[in-house]
Amino acid sequence: MSIIAAYNEAWDTGNTDALAEILHDDFVFNPHVGGMTMGKSDLLGFAGSNAVSSENGRILFENAEIGVTHTVVHFSNGSTSEAVLSFMRFKDGKIVSMETGATPLSDDYKLVGSD
């Protein structure tokens, strides 16, 4: 199983023990909002809170050094859902860094060409 597929499965099921094995001890997360940086323990706490759910996740690229994903993310606090692009770096077979970029999706958003 790819690193990203293992991460996605652990995230989707709230398996923080599995996530702890997938994230490098030096893990750094730079989310697209808030100008903050989070570490491994921060992300594990967030992952176990059920604050975020996702759908239509896709691995766009993955090799031994980096990975790129795209997913639609929904927030339990009612915030506008977002289309999120994530860039990950790997070290020792684990995710050592992640950075995201996102586009908010309005409630009436429709894919161009769909009715």
N, CA, C and O atoms as a Tinker XYZ file with bonds, in Angstrom:
   460  protein
     1  N      0.852000   -1.182000    0.000000    73     2
     2  CA     0.000000    0.000000    0.000000    64     1     3
     3  C      0.891000    1.237000    0.000000    63     2     4     5
     4  O      1.910000    1.283000    0.690000    81     3
     5  N      0.497000    2.228000   -0.775000    73     3     6
     6  CA     1.272000    3.470000   -0.830000    64     5     7
     7  C      1.189000    4.216000    0.498000    63     6     8     9
     8  O      0.283000    3.980000    1.298000    81     7
     9  N      2.132000    5.110000    0.722000    73     7    10
    10  CA     2.139000    5.922000    1.944000    64     9    11
    11  C      0.863000    6.750000    2.022000    63    10    12    13
    12  O      0.230000    6.826000    3.075000    81    11
    13  N      0.490000    7.364000    0.915000    73    11    14
    14  CA    -0.703000    8.218000    0.909000    64    13    15
    15  C     -1.970000    7.391000    1.119000    63    14    16    17
    16  O     -2.860000    7.806000    1.862000    81    15
    17  N     -2.063000    6.237000    0.479000    73    15    18
    18  CA    -3.245000    5.384000    0.662000    64    17    19
    19  C     -3.362000    4.957000    2.122000    63    18    20    21
    20  O     -4.463000    4.935000    2.671000    81    19
    21  N     -2.247000    4.621000    2.754000    73    19    22
    22  CA    -2.261000    4.244000    4.173000    64    21    23
    23  C     -2.677000    5.434000    5.037000    63    22    24    25
    24  O     -3.450000    5.276000    5.983000    81    23
    25  N     -2.167000    6.625000    4.714000    73    23    26
    26  CA    -2.540000    7.846000    5.440000    64    25    27
    27  C     -4.045000    8.099000    5.304000    63    26    28    29
    28  O     -4.733000    8.333000    6.297000    81    27
    29  N     -4.549000    8.049000    4.066000    73    27    30
    30  CA    -5.973000    8.307000    3.824000    64    29    31
    31  C     -6.859000    7.316000    4.575000    63    30    32    33
    32  O     -7.867000    7.708000    5.162000    81    31
    33  N     -6.494000    6.048000    4.559000    73    31    34
    34  CA    -7.287000    5.041000    5.259000    64    33    35
    35  C     -7.287000    5.309000    6.771000    63    34    36    37
    36  O     -8.333000    5.241000    7.418000    81    35
    37  N     -6.118000    5.612000    7.323000    73    35    38
    38  CA    -6.017000    5.889000    8.760000    64    37    39
    39  C     -6.805000    7.144000    9.121000    63    38    40    41
    40  O     -7.495000    7.169000   10.140000    81    39
    41  N     -6.709000    8.188000    8.294000    73    39    42
    42  CA    -7.435000    9.436000    8.548000    64    41    43
    43  C     -8.933000    9.195000    8.490000    63    42    44    45
    44  O     -9.673000    9.612000    9.381000    81    43
    45  N     -9.380000    8.515000    7.428000    73    43    46
    46  CA   -10.818000    8.300000    7.223000    64    45    47
    47  C    -11.443000    7.462000    8.331000    63    46    48    49
    48  O    -12.623000    7.631000    8.640000    81    47
    49  N    -10.677000    6.569000    8.929000    73    47    50
    50  CA   -11.204000    5.710000    9.988000    64    49    51
    51  C    -10.904000    6.250000   11.381000    63    50    52    53
    52  O    -11.327000    5.664000   12.378000    81    51
    53  N    -10.173000    7.368000   11.456000    73    51    54
    54  CA    -9.826000    7.949000   12.755000    64    53    55
    55  C     -8.815000    7.126000   13.532000    63    54    56    57
    56  O     -8.742000    7.223000   14.757000    81    55
    57  N     -8.031000    6.314000   12.826000    73    55    58
    58  CA    -7.051000    5.435000   13.457000    64    57    59
    59  C     -5.764000    6.211000   13.747000    63    58    60    61
    60  O     -4.828000    6.207000   12.947000    81    59
    61  N     -5.735000    6.868000   14.891000    73    59    62
    62  CA    -4.567000    7.704000   15.228000    64    61    63
    63  C     -3.316000    6.875000   15.497000    63    62    64    65
    64  O     -2.204000    7.374000   15.324000    81    63
    65  N     -3.470000    5.630000   15.914000    73    63    66
    66  CA    -2.290000    4.770000   16.092000    64    65    67
    67  C     -1.619000    4.512000   14.748000    63    66    68    69
    68  O     -0.396000    4.587000   14.636000    81    67
    69  N     -2.416000    4.211000   13.734000    73    67    70
    70  CA    -1.865000    3.998000   12.392000    64    69    71
    71  C     -1.257000    5.295000   11.851000    63    70    72    73
    72  O     -0.190000    5.273000   11.237000    81    71
    73  N     -1.938000    6.426000   12.081000    73    71    74
    74  CA    -1.392000    7.715000   11.639000    64    73    75
    75  C     -0.047000    8.006000   12.300000    63    74    76    77
    76  O      0.869000    8.519000   11.657000    81    75
    77  N      0.066000    7.682000   13.568000    73    75    78
    78  CA     1.322000    7.921000   14.287000    64    77    79
    79  C      2.469000    7.150000   13.652000    63    78    80    81
    80  O      3.612000    7.605000   13.678000    81    79
    81  N      2.173000    5.988000   13.083000    73    79    82
    82  CA     3.210000    5.192000   12.409000    64    81    83
    83  C      3.553000    5.751000   11.024000    63    82    84    85
    84  O      4.670000    5.569000   10.540000    81    83
    85  N      2.602000    6.425000   10.396000    73    83    86
    86  CA     2.782000    6.952000    9.041000    64    85    87
    87  C      3.480000    8.307000    9.057000    63    86    88    89
    88  O      4.193000    8.641000    8.111000    81    87
    89  N      3.287000    9.088000   10.113000    73    87    90
    90  CA     3.895000   10.420000   10.223000    64    89    91
    91  C      5.276000   10.313000   10.858000    63    90    92    93
    92  O      5.445000    9.679000   11.900000    81    91
    93  N      6.240000   10.926000   10.231000    73    91    94
    94  CA     7.612000   10.965000   10.754000    64    93    95
    95  C      7.623000   11.763000   12.056000    63    94    96    97
    96  O      6.804000   12.665000   12.230000    81    95
    97  N      8.531000   11.449000   12.963000    73    95    98
    98  CA     8.618000   12.187000   14.232000    64    97    99
    99  C      8.910000   13.666000   14.020000    63    98   100   101
   100  O      8.555000   14.491000   14.862000    81    99
   101  N      9.557000   14.016000   12.897000    73    99   102
   102  CA     9.861000   15.413000   12.568000    64   101   103
   103  C      8.773000   16.067000   11.715000    63   102   104   105
   104  O      9.001000   17.125000   11.128000    81   103
   105  N      7.600000   15.448000   11.643000    73   103   106
   106  CA     6.508000   15.917000   10.793000    64   105   107
   107  C      6.139000   17.380000   11.073000    63   106   108   109
   108  O      6.059000   17.814000   12.222000    81   107
   109  N      5.918000   18.124000    9.975000    73   107   110
   110  CA     5.471000   19.517000   10.032000    64   109   111
   111  C      4.325000   19.678000    9.036000    63   110   112   113
   112  O      4.427000   19.259000    7.883000    81   111
   113  N      3.234000   20.290000    9.494000    73   111   114
   114  CA     2.074000   20.558000    8.645000    64   113   115
   115  C      1.871000   22.053000    8.557000    63   114   116   117
   116  O      1.735000   22.728000    9.577000    81   115
   117  N      1.850000   22.577000    7.332000    73   115   118
   118  CA     1.576000   23.988000    7.068000    64   117   119
   119  C      0.246000   24.072000    6.322000    63   118   120   121
   120  O      0.209000   23.967000    5.096000    81   119
   121  N     -0.858000   24.266000    7.072000    73   119   122
   122  CA    -2.159000   24.364000    6.421000    64   121   123
   123  C     -2.320000   25.693000    5.693000    63   122   124   125
   124  O     -1.573000   26.646000    5.920000    81   123
   125  N     -3.302000   25.728000    4.827000    73   123   126
   126  CA    -3.539000   26.889000    3.971000    64   125   127
   127  C     -4.233000   28.040000    4.696000    63   126   128   129
   128  O     -4.418000   29.102000    4.101000    81   127
   129  N     -4.613000   27.870000    5.935000    73   127   130
   130  CA    -5.272000   28.942000    6.696000    64   129   131
   131  C     -4.562000   29.172000    8.018000    63   130   132   133
   132  O     -3.899000   28.279000    8.546000    81   131
   133  N     -4.704000   30.358000    8.536000    73   131   134
   134  CA    -4.249000   30.650000    9.889000    64   133   135
   135  C     -2.790000   30.975000   10.052000    63   134   136   137
   136  O     -2.389000   31.402000   11.135000    81   135
   137  N     -1.968000   30.797000    9.029000    73   135   138
   138  CA    -0.552000   31.111000    9.136000    64   137   139
   139  C      0.158000   30.335000   10.231000    63   138   140   141
   140  O      1.124000   30.826000   10.815000    81   139
   141  N     -0.314000   29.128000   10.515000    73   139   142
   142  CA     0.272000   28.351000   11.599000    64   141   143
   143  C      1.048000   27.163000   11.060000    63   142   144   145
   144  O      0.931000   26.800000    9.889000    81   143
   145  N      1.830000   26.575000   11.925000    73   143   146
   146  CA     2.527000   25.331000   11.639000    64   145   147
   147  C      2.173000   24.350000   12.737000    63   146   148   149
   148  O      2.200000   24.690000   13.920000    81   147
   149  N      1.841000   23.130000   12.341000    73   147   150
   150  CA     1.469000   22.098000   13.299000    64   149   151
   151  C      2.485000   20.970000   13.253000    63   150   152   153
   152  O      3.085000   20.704000   12.212000    81   151
   153  N      2.672000   20.311000   14.384000    73   151   154
   154  CA     3.548000   19.155000   14.458000    64   153   155
   155  C      2.748000   17.867000   14.449000    63   154   156   157
   156  O      1.528000   17.876000   14.284000    81   155
   157  N      3.446000   16.769000   14.628000    73   155   158
   158  CA     2.832000   15.447000   14.609000    64   157   159
   159  C      1.728000   15.316000   15.657000    63   158   160   161
   160  O      0.632000   14.854000   15.340000    81   159
   161  N      1.998000   15.712000   16.891000    73   159   162
   162  CA     0.990000   15.561000   17.948000    64   161   163
   163  C     -0.233000   16.432000   17.687000    63   162   164   165
   164  O     -1.353000   16.045000   18.019000    81   163
   165  N     -0.022000   17.618000   17.086000    73   163   166
   166  CA    -1.151000   18.493000   16.745000    64   165   167
   167  C     -2.076000   17.818000   15.730000    63   166   168   169
   168  O     -3.297000   17.815000   15.890000    81   167
   169  N     -1.475000   17.248000   14.685000    73   167   170
   170  CA    -2.279000   16.610000   13.645000    64   169   171
   171  C     -2.986000   15.370000   14.188000    63   170   172   173
   172  O     -4.135000   15.110000   13.833000    81   171
   173  N     -2.318000   14.611000   15.037000    73   171   174
   174  CA    -2.960000   13.432000   15.618000    64   173   175
   175  C     -4.163000   13.822000   16.464000    63   174   176   177
   176  O     -5.182000   13.133000   16.433000    81   175
   177  N     -4.067000   14.909000   17.217000    73   175   178
   178  CA    -5.200000   15.390000   18.003000    64   177   179
   179  C     -6.351000   15.833000   17.132000    63   178   180   181
   180  O     -7.514000   15.578000   17.444000    81   179
   181  N     -6.023000   16.500000   16.038000    73   179   182
   182  CA    -7.036000   16.964000   15.104000    64   181   183
   183  C     -7.696000   15.779000   14.406000    63   182   184   185
   184  O     -8.910000   15.767000   14.203000    81   183
   185  N     -6.893000   14.789000   14.043000    73   183   186
   186  CA    -7.409000   13.622000   13.316000    64   185   187
   187  C     -8.404000   12.836000   14.155000    63   186   188   189
   188  O     -9.372000   12.302000   13.614000    81   187
   189  N     -8.191000   12.754000   15.443000    73   187   190
   190  CA    -9.084000   11.995000   16.299000    64   189   191
   191  C    -10.336000   12.732000   16.725000    63   190   192   193
   192  O    -11.140000   12.190000   17.483000    81   191
   193  N    -10.520000   13.964000   16.253000    73   191   194
   194  CA   -11.639000   14.792000   16.715000    64   193   195
   195  C    -12.893000   14.713000   15.845000    63   194   196   197
   196  O    -13.930000   15.253000   16.230000    81   195
   197  N    -12.829000   14.061000   14.693000    73   195   198
   198  CA   -13.945000   13.992000   13.742000    64   197   199
   199  C    -14.378000   15.374000   13.259000    63   198   200   201
   200  O    -15.536000   15.562000   12.886000    81   199
   201  N    -13.467000   16.335000   13.261000    73   199   202
   202  CA   -13.771000   17.695000   12.823000    64   201   203
   203  C    -13.822000   17.821000   11.306000    63   202   204   205
   204  O    -14.384000   18.779000   10.775000    81   203
   205  N    -13.231000   16.849000   10.610000    73   203   206
   206  CA   -13.117000   16.921000    9.158000    64   205   207
   207  C    -13.488000   15.580000    8.546000    63   206   208   209
   208  O    -13.088000   14.530000    9.050000    81   207
   209  N    -14.255000   15.615000    7.457000    73   207   210
   210  CA   -14.490000   14.416000    6.653000    64   209   211
   211  C    -14.148000   14.757000    5.208000    63   210   212   213
   212  O    -14.127000   15.927000    4.826000    81   211
   213  N    -13.884000   13.740000    4.417000    73   211   214
   214  CA   -13.486000   14.001000    3.038000    64   213   215
   215  C    -14.185000   13.049000    2.086000    63   214   216   217
   216  O    -14.717000   12.012000    2.481000    81   215
   217  N    -14.166000   13.436000    0.815000    73   215   218
   218  CA   -14.731000   12.588000   -0.236000    64   217   219
   219  C    -13.956000   12.825000   -1.534000    63   218   220   221
   220  O    -13.269000   13.833000   -1.701000    81   219
   221  N    -14.090000   11.879000   -2.429000    73   219   222
   222  CA   -13.474000   11.962000   -3.757000    64   221   223
   223  C    -11.961000   12.172000   -3.686000    63   222   224   225
   224  O    -11.396000   12.881000   -4.519000    81   223
   225  N    -11.310000   11.569000   -2.713000    73   223   226
   226  CA    -9.860000   11.698000   -2.607000    64   225   227
   227  C     -9.153000   10.997000   -3.752000    63   226   228   229
   228  O     -9.515000    9.888000   -4.145000    81   227
   229  N     -8.137000   11.666000   -4.278000    73   227   230
   230  CA    -7.354000   11.101000   -5.384000    64   229   231
   231  C     -5.874000   11.329000   -5.118000    63   230   232   233
   232  O     -5.469000   12.394000   -4.651000    81   231
   233  N     -5.087000   10.333000   -5.416000    73   231   234
   234  CA    -3.633000   10.480000   -5.395000    64   233   235
   235  C     -3.240000   10.903000   -6.808000    63   234   236   237
   236  O     -3.389000   10.131000   -7.756000    81   235
   237  N     -2.741000   12.122000   -6.944000    73   235   238
   238  CA    -2.366000   12.640000   -8.251000    64   237   239
   239  C     -0.965000   12.199000   -8.652000    63   238   240   241
   240  O     -0.685000   11.965000   -9.828000    81   239
   241  N     -0.079000   12.087000   -7.646000    73   239   242
   242  CA     1.298000   11.655000   -7.907000    64   241   243
   243  C      1.904000   11.162000   -6.611000    63   242   244   245
   244  O      1.656000   11.726000   -5.546000    81   243
   245  N      2.698000   10.111000   -6.702000    73   243   246
   246  CA     3.424000    9.625000   -5.537000    64   245   247
   247  C      4.646000    8.843000   -5.997000    63   246   248   249
   248  O      4.554000    7.973000   -6.863000    81   247
   249  N      5.790000    9.165000   -5.403000    73   247   250
   250  CA     6.978000    8.347000   -5.566000    64   249   251
   251  C      7.633000    8.220000   -4.192000    63   250   252   253
   252  O      6.977000    8.486000   -3.185000    81   251
   253  N      8.869000    7.834000   -4.119000    73   251   254
   254  CA     9.526000    7.612000   -2.827000    64   253   255
   255  C      9.842000    8.907000   -2.083000    63   254   256   257
   256  O     10.139000    8.879000   -0.889000    81   255
   257  N      9.779000   10.044000   -2.784000    73   255   258
   258  CA    10.162000   11.317000   -2.180000    64   257   259
   259  C      9.007000   12.264000   -1.904000    63   258   260   261
   260  O      9.022000   12.979000   -0.902000    81   259
   261  N      7.988000   12.282000   -2.790000    73   259   262
   262  CA     6.888000   13.238000   -2.649000    64   261   263
   263  C      5.549000   12.612000   -3.036000    63   262   264   265
   264  O      5.493000   11.559000   -3.670000    81   263
   265  N      4.475000   13.291000   -2.637000    73   263   266
   266  CA     3.135000   12.898000   -3.041000    64   265   267
   267  C      2.240000   14.115000   -3.163000    63   266   268   269
   268  O      2.426000   15.109000   -2.461000    81   267
   269  N      1.262000   14.031000   -4.064000    73   267   270
   270  CA     0.298000   15.108000   -4.280000    64   269   271
   271  C     -1.093000   14.487000   -4.314000    63   270   272   273
   272  O     -1.329000   13.505000   -5.019000    81   271
   273  N     -2.016000   15.073000   -3.541000    73   271   274
   274  CA    -3.379000   14.563000   -3.501000    64   273   275
   275  C     -4.386000   15.683000   -3.704000    63   274   276   277
   276  O     -4.068000   16.864000   -3.566000    81   275
   277  N     -5.607000   15.286000   -4.034000    73   275   278
   278  CA    -6.713000   16.231000   -4.136000    64   277   279
   279  C     -7.939000   15.577000   -3.527000    63   278   280   281
   280  O     -8.211000   14.403000   -3.779000    81   279
   281  N     -8.680000   16.330000   -2.726000    73   279   282
   282  CA    -9.904000   15.818000   -2.103000    64   281   283
   283  C    -10.859000   16.967000   -1.798000    63   282   284   285
   284  O    -10.455000   18.128000   -1.739000    81   283
   285  N    -12.112000   16.631000   -1.607000    73   283   286
   286  CA   -13.094000   17.598000   -1.140000    64   285   287
   287  C    -13.260000   17.364000    0.353000    63   286   288   289
   288  O    -13.504000   16.240000    0.792000    81   287
   289  N    -13.124000   18.437000    1.132000    73   287   290
   290  CA   -13.133000   18.336000    2.588000    64   289   291
   291  C    -14.349000   19.068000    3.146000    63   290   292   293
   292  O    -14.689000   20.167000    2.709000    81   291
   293  N    -15.000000   18.427000    4.131000    73   291   294
   294  CA   -16.155000   18.999000    4.816000    64   293   295
   295  C    -15.810000   19.161000    6.291000    63   294   296   297
   296  O    -15.094000   18.335000    6.856000    81   295
   297  N    -16.314000   20.218000    6.913000    73   295   298
   298  CA   -15.979000   20.545000    8.296000    64   297   299
   299  C    -17.203000   20.406000    9.192000    63   298   300   301
   300  O    -18.296000   20.832000    8.820000    81   299
   301  N    -17.028000   19.818000   10.361000    73   299   302
   302  CA   -18.153000   19.601000   11.273000    64   301   303
   303  C    -18.677000   20.893000   11.882000    63   302   304   305
   304  O    -19.788000   20.916000   12.412000    81   303
   305  N    -17.890000   21.977000   11.817000    73   303   306
   306  CA   -18.349000   23.252000   12.392000    64   305   307
   307  C    -19.207000   24.056000   11.416000    63   306   308   309
   308  O    -19.605000   25.180000   11.723000    81   307
   309  N    -19.493000   23.485000   10.238000    73   307   310
   310  CA   -20.352000   24.157000    9.275000    64   309   311
   311  C    -19.627000   25.087000    8.314000    63   310   312   313
   312  O    -20.270000   25.735000    7.487000    81   311
   313  N    -18.319000   25.166000    8.402000    73   311   314
   314  CA   -17.559000   25.993000    7.461000    64   313   315
   315  C    -17.777000   25.497000    6.037000    63   314   316   317
   316  O    -18.128000   24.338000    5.819000    81   315
   317  N    -17.568000   26.374000    5.085000    73   315   318
   318  CA   -17.712000   26.027000    3.679000    64   317   319
   319  C    -16.757000   24.895000    3.318000    63   318   320   321
   320  O    -15.576000   24.934000    3.662000    81   319
   321  N    -17.272000   23.898000    2.628000    73   319   322
   322  CA   -16.426000   22.801000    2.158000    64   321   323
   323  C    -15.363000   23.344000    1.214000    63   322   324   325
   324  O    -15.536000   24.399000    0.604000    81   323
   325  N    -14.259000   22.607000    1.101000    73   323   326
   326  CA   -13.139000   23.062000    0.289000    64   325   327
   327  C    -12.611000   21.944000   -0.596000    63   326   328   329
   328  O    -12.645000   20.769000   -0.231000    81   327
   329  N    -12.127000   22.333000   -1.761000    73   327   330
   330  CA   -11.348000   21.438000   -2.607000    64   329   331
   331  C     -9.894000   21.648000   -2.190000    63   330   332   333
   332  O     -9.362000   22.749000   -2.331000    81   331
   333  N     -9.245000   20.593000   -1.674000    73   331   334
   334  CA    -7.924000   20.731000   -1.068000    64   333   335
   335  C     -6.868000   19.966000   -1.862000    63   334   336   337
   336  O     -7.024000   18.781000   -2.159000    81   335
   337  N     -5.809000   20.661000   -2.192000    73   335   338
   338  CA    -4.636000   20.068000   -2.828000    64   337   339
   339  C     -3.553000   19.965000   -1.758000    63   338   340   341
   340  O     -3.226000   20.960000   -1.111000    81   339
   341  N     -3.000000   18.778000   -1.568000    73   339   342
   342  CA    -1.968000   18.565000   -0.553000    64   341   343
   343  C     -0.663000   18.127000   -1.213000    63   342   344   345
   344  O     -0.656000   17.285000   -2.111000    81   343
   345  N      0.427000   18.706000   -0.756000    73   343   346
   346  CA     1.769000   18.328000   -1.197000    64   345   347
   347  C      2.495000   17.740000    0.002000    63   346   348   349
   348  O      2.571000   18.372000    1.055000    81   347
   349  N      3.027000   16.539000   -0.152000    73   347   350
   350  CA     3.701000   15.850000    0.947000    64   349   351
   351  C      5.136000   15.498000    0.554000    63   350   352   353
   352  O      5.426000   15.174000   -0.598000    81   351
   353  N      6.020000   15.572000    1.546000    73   351   354
   354  CA     7.392000   15.075000    1.382000    64   353   355
   355  C      7.545000   13.863000    2.281000    63   354   356   357
   356  O      6.998000   13.817000    3.383000    81   355
   357  N      8.302000   12.875000    1.793000    73   355   358
   358  CA     8.517000   11.647000    2.542000    64   357   359
   359  C      9.967000   11.536000    2.992000    63   358   360   361
   360  O     10.884000   11.995000    2.310000    81   359
   361  N     10.155000   10.920000    4.148000    73   359   362
   362  CA    11.492000   10.639000    4.677000    64   361   363
   363  C     11.407000    9.323000    5.436000    63   362   364   365
   364  O     10.523000    9.143000    6.274000    81   363
   365  N     12.308000    8.417000    5.151000    73   363   366
   366  CA    12.325000    7.107000    5.813000    64   365   367
   367  C     10.998000    6.370000    5.668000    63   366   368   369
   368  O     10.579000    5.655000    6.578000    81   367
   369  N     10.332000    6.547000    4.517000    73   367   370
   370  CA     9.071000    5.862000    4.258000    64   369   371
   371  C      7.878000    6.421000    5.004000    63   370   372   373
   372  O      6.832000    5.776000    5.079000    81   371
   373  N      8.025000    7.630000    5.561000    73   371   374
   374  CA     6.943000    8.272000    6.309000    64   373   375
   375  C      6.744000    9.695000    5.796000    63   374   376   377
   376  O      7.607000   10.246000    5.112000    81   375
   377  N      5.596000   10.282000    6.135000    73   375   378
   378  CA     5.324000   11.668000    5.745000    64   377   379
   379  C      6.046000   12.581000    6.723000    63   378   380   381
   380  O      5.794000   12.534000    7.927000    81   379
   381  N      6.951000   13.419000    6.201000    73   379   382
   382  CA     7.715000   14.326000    7.058000    64   381   383
   383  C      7.188000   15.757000    6.977000    63   382   384   385
   384  O      7.384000   16.544000    7.904000    81   383
   385  N      6.522000   16.096000    5.878000    73   383   386
   386  CA     5.912000   17.424000    5.788000    64   385   387
   387  C      4.704000   17.380000    4.868000    63   386   388   389
   388  O      4.618000   16.563000    3.951000    81   387
   389  N      3.766000   18.294000    5.145000    73   387   390
   390  CA     2.564000   18.430000    4.326000    64   389   391
   391  C      2.183000   19.900000    4.272000    63   390   392   393
   392  O      2.237000   20.614000    5.273000    81   391
   393  N      1.801000   20.329000    3.093000    73   391   394
   394  CA     1.328000   21.698000    2.894000    64   393   395
   395  C      0.081000   21.622000    2.035000    63   394   396   397
   396  O      0.020000   20.830000    1.094000    81   395
   397  N     -0.922000   22.443000    2.352000    73   395   398
   398  CA    -2.172000   22.405000    1.604000    64   397   399
   399  C     -2.493000   23.749000    0.967000    63   398   400   401
   400  O     -2.047000   24.802000    1.423000    81   399
   401  N     -3.272000   23.679000   -0.088000    73   399   402
   402  CA    -3.882000   24.836000   -0.729000    64   401   403
   403  C     -5.334000   24.461000   -0.960000    63   402   404   405
   404  O     -5.631000   23.297000   -1.228000    81   403
   405  N     -6.248000   25.423000   -0.863000    73   403   406
   406  CA    -7.657000   25.066000   -0.958000    64   405   407
   407  C     -8.477000   26.142000   -1.655000    63   406   408   409
   408  O     -8.122000   27.320000   -1.677000    81   407
   409  N     -9.583000   25.687000   -2.219000    73   407   410
   410  CA   -10.572000   26.567000   -2.821000    64   409   411
   411  C    -11.909000   26.299000   -2.148000    63   410   412   413
   412  O    -12.393000   25.168000   -2.181000    81   411
   413  N    -12.525000   27.323000   -1.532000    73   411   414
   414  CA   -13.846000   27.123000   -0.925000    64   413   415
   415  C    -14.881000   26.784000   -1.998000    63   414   416   417
   416  O    -14.840000   27.326000   -3.102000    81   415
   417  N    -15.801000   25.889000   -1.667000    73   415   418
   418  CA   -16.856000   25.478000   -2.593000    64   417   419
   419  C    -18.195000   25.962000   -2.061000    63   418   420   421
   420  O    -18.581000   25.614000   -0.945000    81   419
   421  N    -18.900000   26.754000   -2.841000    73   419   422
   422  CA   -20.210000   27.235000   -2.413000    64   421   423
   423  C    -21.204000   26.080000   -2.413000    63   422   424   425
   424  O    -20.975000   25.060000   -3.063000    81   423
   425  N    -22.297000   26.237000   -1.692000    73   423   426
   426  CA   -23.318000   25.192000   -1.611000    64   425   427
   427  C    -23.928000   24.878000   -2.974000    63   426   428   429
   428  O    -24.374000   23.754000   -3.204000    81   427
   429  N    -23.953000   25.850000   -3.875000    73   427   430
   430  CA   -24.555000   25.631000   -5.188000    64   429   431
   431  C    -23.507000   25.349000   -6.275000    63   430   432   433
   432  O    -23.794000   25.456000   -7.467000    81   431
   433  N    -22.304000   24.992000   -5.853000    73   431   434
   434  CA   -21.231000   24.695000   -6.801000    64   433   435
   435  C    -21.604000   23.519000   -7.682000    63   434   436   437
   436  O    -22.084000   22.498000   -7.190000    81   435
   437  N    -21.384000   23.657000   -8.989000    73   435   438
   438  CA   -21.593000   22.572000   -9.929000    64   437   439
   439  C    -20.408000   22.541000  -10.877000    63   438   440   441
   440  O    -19.917000   23.581000  -11.316000    81   439
   441  N    -19.963000   21.354000  -11.181000    73   439   442
   442  CA   -18.874000   21.167000  -12.125000    64   441   443
   443  C    -19.320000   21.674000  -13.492000    63   442   444   445
   444  O    -20.437000   21.397000  -13.931000    81   443
   445  N    -18.454000   22.409000  -14.153000    73   443   446
   446  CA   -18.769000   22.919000  -15.483000    64   445   447
   447  C    -19.131000   21.735000  -16.376000    63   446   448   449
   448  O    -18.406000   20.742000  -16.426000    81   447
   449  N    -20.257000   21.848000  -17.080000    73   447   450
   450  CA   -20.711000   20.802000  -17.968000    64   449   451
   451  C    -21.691000   19.828000  -17.332000    63   450   452   453
   452  O    -22.253000   18.974000  -18.017000    81   451
   453  N    -21.898000   19.953000  -16.026000    73   451   454
   454  CA   -22.886000   19.078000  -15.370000    64   453   455
   455  C    -24.172000   19.871000  -15.148000    63   454   456   457
   456  O    -24.142000   21.092000  -14.990000    81   455
   457  N    -25.272000   19.179000  -15.139000    73   455   458
   458  CA   -26.574000   19.868000  -14.948000    64   457   459
   459  C    -27.185000   19.536000  -13.634000    63   458   460
   460  O    -28.269000   20.025000  -13.316000    81   459
